[in-house]
């Protein structure tokens, strides 16, 4: 916030010295307008503080012109619209004709703390705002709408956009501001502007999880209106686990519950859980499937999610199957097998400790988490040796964590040594540990 005020204050100085509006600030950035508003009158510094733009002769002459009601340039009018004197702000509202670039400040004034200014600004905005301008200003309108008393401009823009032809709003779906994109897709869902298959494609291809989840749920809810395959295929192939969950859950409604078996070994825990639910609702039992899938410990095609799923719904006796997978050639399977042993409370610190030397950092992290509660059982000298610079970073971090868990003088020496280590990440980790 302080940086925004400084930027707005610098823009105010440029405006006071006659710099054209479009050169004085980035007119396309909503934050630039709110920063200017804050920078022109930094009221948090006290009533007698003169903002920087009033320090020199240009600023003093401008103040005199404002009070005298003399004609103002666009740059001067921008300052008047943000002035600390509410009477000047109110008067400036009625001198904006012919200055469309100042409309953003009219939006800002609609949330003014002074009621007379606020009411006049709302009256003016109601006169000049149309659907096209609402599209252009929507990012700023939504930004101001998060303020106290900022609801008017949002409500007015929403009314105009709902009455506008849908094709005039297409730019909102790809706007740089994610709040604008989310607004546009919420409106599209509420008004049924997209087909279920179109919503499914947006959910599968987007990069905003809020929009993805919104569109995925809407696509599933309206799936009966068209071929389920056109909706399910994009959802089931999505990278976002929440979107895949929506697709897996919808398999039952579409009469395709048997396809949920293919997601029992999904890489995401949430998707695996949804798949197990659908399989059970269809009369199946996921546990035998997991046991059969993990029965061949050397299978190079075994997905890591199969090992994780076995632990999630298995029994303590299934730990032996997971132990057979800790030497699997695929690092992901080894990591999930170790994690599964921890889930089943079947980890053995002495048996797992050699895997701290595993070449895969993900495996080392899982092993560390599994043996951490039993750190005192591991040989101290063996751990100290793995603090050496010749070991991979993951192994050194694991050794440090385990020694720190043990505590005592050795743990403190390890902490001191790593605080001077040439590896920056290790130094940072040691410094954080020292602060705790």
Secondary structure, DSSP 8 states (H G I E B T S, - for coil): -HHHHHHHHHHHHHHHTT--HHHHS-TT-HHHHHHHHHHHT-GGG-TT---GGGSSHHHHHHHHHHHHT----HHHHHHHHT-SSHHHHHHHHTT-TT-GGGHHHHHHHTT-SSHHHHHHHHHHHHHH--HHHHHHHHHHHHHHHTSTT-HHHHHHHHHHHHHS-GGGGGGGGG-SSHHHHHHHHHHHHHHT-S-HHHHHHHHHH-S-HHHHHHHHHHHHHTGGGS-HHHHHHHHHT-SSHHHHHHHHHHHHHTT-GGGGGGGTT-SSHHHHHHHHHHHHHTT--HHHHHHHHTS-TT-TT--HHHHHHHHHH--GGGHHHHHHHTT-SSHHHHHHHHHHHHHTT---HHHHGGGGG-S-HHHHHHHHHHHGGGGGGS-HHHHHHTTSTTS-HHHHHHHHHHHHHH-HHHHHHHHHHHHT-S-HHHHHHHHHHHH-
